[in-house]
Amino acid sequence: MTFALDDVGKDYWGNRLEVNTELVLQRQADHVHFMRWVDRLPQRPRVLAAQHLGVAADLGVKKTREALLEHKDDLVAMMLVEAATAGKRTYAINEVAKARLSAEAVEQCWVSGEKYDRLALMWLLYIDDPANLELVFRLHQVQKKGFARMVLDKALAPPTTKVWDLLTPKSLQVILDAYEEEKRSLRQSHCAAVLTDGGNFQVFVKRDLRPSFVAHGRDNVFGWDPEWIVLDFEPDLRRVYICSVSPDVPLHLANRIATAYFGEKVWYDNESLYSSGDHVRAFVESLMQEPERLPLVEVTVANSPLDGGVQLRIKDPGKQSVAPAILHLQALAGTNPLGELSDIESMKVHKFKKLVKLILEPSESTDEVVVRYSDQPLSGKERREFEQLMEHEYAITVLSTEKRYAT
């Protein structure tokens, strides 16, 4: 007998979690493959599966594995959970687990230090509520790229329309369909979810990106490479944070949503929040004078003190501060290569065991600077901490290097 998923199961695992259910079921039906899968189950997922299926806890490893082999169909769910776990950011799994599970449940999955068994956490999340896995999937999507910070082009009075009446999958789908039909794109956009925790509204759109195909034996199955677009709206829709691959379509969609909300044509522009030039200079000076506080591991400057004013990049591959090298160069050349903010093309600092790139955009008319940072490598918690560090310690507001443009 072959296990089969009903339509609800196929939609949940295949469409909402992007799990290849056909492949998982083929592997489950292959007895040899299933035996090997049970044999390689790590300790914590194995114990949790046994507990869930009512297998005695004192059988020992070998007897427990033999008992689990008798629950072939019951373990399809764990095989699907394992497939849904693959490739997901550990941060996303841990955040949802800590929010949705009890401390005792999370403790069961502890490995060492701050490390937890990912599959064990995902299994407990699934047992608690299958919707939890979709939260992990959404949080993983949010962390994959940086967010372009956009602001409305003009101030508007709040409309009579209630924002939660517009920001529903059904209402938004109408806007998405109208855009694709008007542009004759031959693509489809699907509003997969709208999430809110009482603050911002996160709109998740799955859109056909570019024509593609996958191989299935000798045959090719043609379709589209998908793009996941995340539109993170503030409650009054004055700002939107856009996470996407394509630079223009997500912005057009956000503009149409805001236009429908305010009842008049509006659009979003990339936000530029300026910081005082004096504060930025003080920050650069602190990188030189206090190299251990926030190590400056790479800097690229134009108009260097070298002959011809060539571009100069100073980098330490070991993630140590390059401040001593810059001070040495300054002593030799008699001029500070970081003396003019307009000459600093980019810097990289070492934080959270990662490289965070900073780009300075000086104003042409005032002594102010827009400071942007590469938020893509950082988790949500790390992004918040870095932004707070720059704000509280240096009085500098940093924005993502991500931008969006309408073409």
C-alpha positions in Angstrom: 0.0 0.0 0.0 1.3 3.5 -0.9 0.8 6.4 1.3 -1.0 9.4 -0.4 -1.6 13.0 0.5 -5.0 14.5 0.1 -5.4 17.9 -1.7 -5.1 19.8 1.5 -1.9 18.1 2.4 -0.5 18.7 -1.1 -1.3 22.4 -0.9 0.2 22.7 2.5 3.4 20.9 1.9 3.9 21.6 -1.8 2.5 25.1 -2.4 2.9 26.8 1.0 6.1 25.2 2.1 7.6 24.3 -1.3 8.4 20.7 -0.4 8.7 18.2 -3.2 6.1 15.8 -1.8 6.3 13.4 -4.7 10.0 12.8 -4.0 9.5 12.4 -0.3 6.7 9.8 -0.8 8.8 7.9 -3.3 11.6 7.7 -0.7 9.1 6.6 2.0 7.7 3.9 -0.2 11.3 2.5 -0.9 11.8 0.2 2.0 15.6 0.2 1.9 15.6 4.0 1.7 13.2 4.2 4.6 15.3 1.8 6.8 18.4 4.0 6.1 16.4 7.1 7.0 15.3 5.7 10.3 18.9 4.5 11.0 20.4 8.0 10.5 17.7 9.9 12.5 19.6 11.9 15.1 19.0 11.1 18.7 16.6 14.0 19.6 14.2 13.6 16.6 14.3 9.9 17.1 13.3 10.2 20.7 10.6 12.7 19.9 9.2 10.6 17.1 9.0 7.6 19.5 7.3 9.7 22.2 4.7 10.9 19.6 4.0 7.4 18.4 3.8 5.9 21.9 6.9 3.8 21.5 8.3 2.7 24.9 11.2 5.0 26.1 13.3 2.2 27.6 13.9 0.1 24.5 17.4 1.2 23.7 18.5 2.6 20.3 18.4 -0.6 18.3 15.0 -1.6 19.6 13.6 1.9 19.2 14.7 1.9 15.5 13.1 -1.4 15.0 9.8 -0.2 16.5 9.8 2.9 14.4 10.1 0.8 11.2 6.6 -0.5 12.1 5.2 3.1 11.8 6.1 3.7 8.2 3.0 5.8 7.3 3.0 7.6 10.6 6.6 8.9 10.0 5.8 10.4 6.6 5.1 13.7 8.5 8.6 13.7 10.0 10.1 13.1 6.5 8.1 16.0 5.2 9.2 18.2 8.1 12.8 17.2 7.4 12.4 18.3 3.8 10.8 21.6 4.9 13.7 22.2 7.3 16.4 21.9 4.6 17.9 25.2 3.7 16.0 27.2 6.3 17.9 29.7 8.4 18.6 28.5 11.9 17.7 32.0 13.2 14.2 31.6 11.7 13.7 28.2 13.3 14.9 29.3 16.7 12.9 32.5 16.7 9.6 30.8 16.0 10.4 27.9 18.4 11.1 30.3 21.3 7.9 32.2 20.5 5.6 29.3 20.1 6.9 26.5 22.3 7.4 26.2 26.0 10.8 26.5 27.5 10.7 22.8 28.5 9.9 21.8 24.9 12.8 23.9 23.5 15.1 22.4 26.2 14.4 18.9 24.8 16.1 20.0 21.5 19.2 21.5 23.2 22.6 20.3 21.9 25.3 22.5 23.4 25.9 26.2 24.0 23.3 28.1 22.0 22.9 25.2 19.5 19.6 23.3 19.1 18.7 20.4 16.9 16.9 22.0 14.0 14.8 19.0 12.9 13.7 18.3 16.5 12.5 22.0 16.9 10.7 21.8 13.6 9.0 18.6 14.5 7.8 20.0 17.8 6.6 23.1 16.0 4.6 21.0 13.6 3.1 18.9 16.3 2.1 22.1 18.2 0.5 23.6 15.1 1.3 23.0 11.4 1.0 26.8 10.8 4.2 27.2 12.7 6.2 25.8 9.8 4.8 28.4 7.6 5.9 31.1 10.0 9.4 29.7 9.8 9.2 29.7 6.0 8.1 33.4 6.0 10.7 34.5 8.5 13.4 32.7 6.4 12.2 34.6 3.4 12.4 37.9 5.2 16.0 37.2 6.2 17.2 36.1 2.7 17.8 39.7 1.5 18.0 43.2 2.7 15.0 45.6 2.7 14.9 48.7 0.6 13.4 51.4 2.8 10.8 53.5 0.8 8.8 56.5 1.8 5.7 58.2 0.2 6.5 61.1 -2.1 4.1 63.4 -0.3 2.2 63.8 3.0 -1.4 62.6 2.9 -4.3 62.7 5.4 -5.4 59.3 6.6 -8.2 57.9 4.4 -11.5 56.6 5.6 -10.6 53.1 4.3 -9.4 50.8 7.0 -6.0 49.4 6.3 -6.9 45.9 7.4 -9.8 45.9 4.9 -7.3 46.4 2.0 -4.4 44.3 3.2 -6.1 41.0 2.9 -5.1 38.3 0.4 -8.4 38.6 -1.4 -8.3 42.4 -1.9 -4.6 42.4 -2.7 -5.0 39.6 -5.3 -7.3 41.9 -7.3 -4.6 44.5 -7.4 -2.0 42.0 -8.4 -4.1 40.5 -11.2 -4.9 44.0 -12.6 -1.2 44.8 -12.7 -0.3 41.6 -14.6 -3.2 42.0 -17.0 -2.4 45.7 -17.7 1.3 45.0 -18.3 0.5 41.9 -20.4 3.3 40.2 -18.6 2.0 36.7 -19.2 3.1 36.1 -15.6 1.1 35.4 -12.4 1.4 37.0 -9.0 -0.1 35.3 -6.0 -0.7 36.9 -2.6 0.4 34.0 -0.5 0.0 35.5 3.0 -0.4 38.7 4.9 1.1 38.7 8.4 0.9 41.2 11.2 1.8 41.2 14.9 -0.3 44.3 15.6 2.4 46.5 14.0 3.6 46.4 10.4 1.8 44.4 7.7 4.0 41.9 5.8 2.6 41.0 2.4 4.1 37.9 0.8 3.8 37.7 -3.0 4.9 34.8 -5.1 5.5 35.9 -8.7 6.7 34.3 -11.9 10.1 35.8 -12.5 11.7 34.3 -15.6 10.9 31.3 -17.9 12.6 28.1 -16.8 12.3 24.3 -16.8 13.2 21.3 -14.7 14.2 17.9 -15.9 12.0 14.9 -15.2 13.9 11.9 -16.7 14.2 12.5 -20.4 11.4 15.1 -20.4 11.5 18.8 -19.5 8.7 20.4 -17.5 8.5 24.1 -18.4 7.3 26.8 -16.1 8.8 29.8 -14.3 11.5 30.5 -11.8 9.6 32.1 -8.9 10.4 35.3 -7.0 9.2 35.9 -3.4 8.4 39.5 -2.9 8.0 40.8 0.7 6.3 44.2 1.1 6.5 45.3 4.8 4.1 48.2 5.2 4.0 50.4 8.2 0.4 50.6 9.7 -0.3 54.0 8.0 1.4 52.9 4.7 3.6 56.0 4.9 6.6 53.7 4.6 7.2 50.3 3.0 10.3 48.0 3.2 10.7 46.0 0.1 12.6 42.7 -0.1 12.9 41.2 -3.6 15.2 40.2 -6.4 13.7 42.4 -9.2 14.2 46.1 -8.7 11.1 47.6 -10.3 8.0 45.3 -10.2 7.8 45.2 -6.4 7.9 49.0 -6.2 5.1 49.2 -8.8 3.0 46.8 -6.8 3.6 48.8 -3.6 2.6 52.0 -5.4 -0.7 50.5 -6.6 -1.5 49.2 -3.1 -0.9 52.6 -1.6 -2.9 54.3 -4.3 -5.8 52.0 -3.6 -5.6 52.8 0.0 -5.3 56.6 -0.2 -7.7 57.0 -3.2 -5.2 59.0 -5.2 -2.1 58.3 -7.2 1.0 58.1 -5.0 4.3 56.4 -5.2 7.3 55.5 -2.9 10.8 56.9 -3.2 14.0 55.5 -1.7 14.3 57.1 1.7 17.4 59.1 2.6 18.0 59.9 6.2 20.9 62.2 6.7 23.3 62.1 9.6 25.5 65.0 10.7 28.8 65.1 9.0 30.5 65.8 12.4 28.9 62.7 13.8 30.2 60.6 10.8 33.7 62.1 11.2 33.7 61.2 14.9 32.6 57.7 14.0 35.5 57.3 11.5 37.9 58.7 14.0 36.7 56.2 16.7 37.4 53.4 14.3 41.0 54.6 14.2 41.4 55.4 17.9 39.4 52.4 19.3 40.1 49.6 16.9 38.9 46.9 19.3 35.5 48.5 19.8 34.4 48.0 16.2 37.2 46.6 14.1 37.6 48.4 10.7 38.8 45.4 8.5 38.5 47.0 5.1 38.3 50.5 3.6 38.3 51.8 0.0 39.1 55.4 -0.7 39.3 57.5 -3.9 41.8 60.3 -4.3 44.3 58.5 -2.1 47.6 60.2 -0.9 49.5 58.0 -3.4 50.8 59.6 -6.6 48.0 60.2 -9.1 45.4 60.1 -6.3 44.5 56.5 -7.3 41.9 54.4 -5.6 43.2 52.6 -2.6 41.9 49.6 -0.8 43.3 48.4 2.6 42.1 45.1 3.8 43.0 42.6 6.6 42.1 39.0 5.6 42.2 37.9 9.3 39.4 40.3 10.3 41.7 42.5 12.4 41.5 46.3 12.4 43.4 48.0 9.6 43.6 51.2 11.7 47.4 50.7 12.5 48.1 50.3 8.8 46.2 53.5 7.9 48.0 55.4 10.7 51.3 54.2 9.3 50.3 55.3 5.8 49.2 58.6 7.2 52.7 59.1 8.9 54.5 58.2 5.6 52.3 60.3 3.3 51.7 63.2 5.7 48.0 63.2 5.0 45.0 61.3 6.3 43.5 59.0 3.6 40.2 59.1 5.5 40.3 62.8 6.1 37.6 63.7 3.5 34.3 61.8 3.8 33.6 62.3 0.1 36.8 60.2 -0.6 35.6 57.2 1.4 33.8 54.9 -1.0 33.1 52.1 1.4 34.2 50.5 4.7 33.7 47.1 6.3 33.5 46.5 10.0 33.6 43.2 11.8 30.5 42.6 13.9 28.6 39.4 14.9 31.5 37.4 13.4 30.4 38.9 10.0 31.5 41.6 7.7 29.1 44.6 7.6 29.7 47.0 4.6 29.1 50.7 5.1 28.7 53.2 2.2 28.7 56.9 2.7 26.6 59.2 0.5 27.6 62.8 1.3 25.1 65.6 0.5 26.1 68.0 -2.3 24.6 71.0 -0.5 25.0 70.4 3.2 27.4 68.9 5.6 25.3 65.8 6.0 25.8 62.1 5.0 23.5 59.2 4.3 25.1 56.1 5.8 23.9 52.8 4.3 24.9 49.3 5.5 24.7 45.8 4.0 22.0 44.2 6.1 21.7 41.1 3.9 24.2 38.9 5.9 22.6 39.8 9.3 19.7 38.1 11.0 16.8 40.2 12.1 18.1 40.4 15.7 21.6 41.4 14.4 20.1 44.1 12.2 18.2 45.7 15.1 21.3 45.5 17.3 23.6 47.1 14.7 21.1 49.9 13.9 20.7 50.6 17.7 24.5 50.5 18.1 25.0 53.1 15.4 22.2 55.3 16.7 23.0 55.1 20.4 26.8 55.1 20.3 27.4 57.3 17.3 24.2 59.3 16.7 24.1 57.9 13.2 21.0 56.5 11.5 21.9 53.7 9.0 19.8 52.5 6.1 20.0 49.3 4.0 22.1 49.5 0.9 19.1 48.0 -0.9 17.2 50.4 -3.2 14.3 50.0 -5.6 13.6 51.9 -8.8 10.5 52.0 -11.0 11.3 51.6 -14.8 
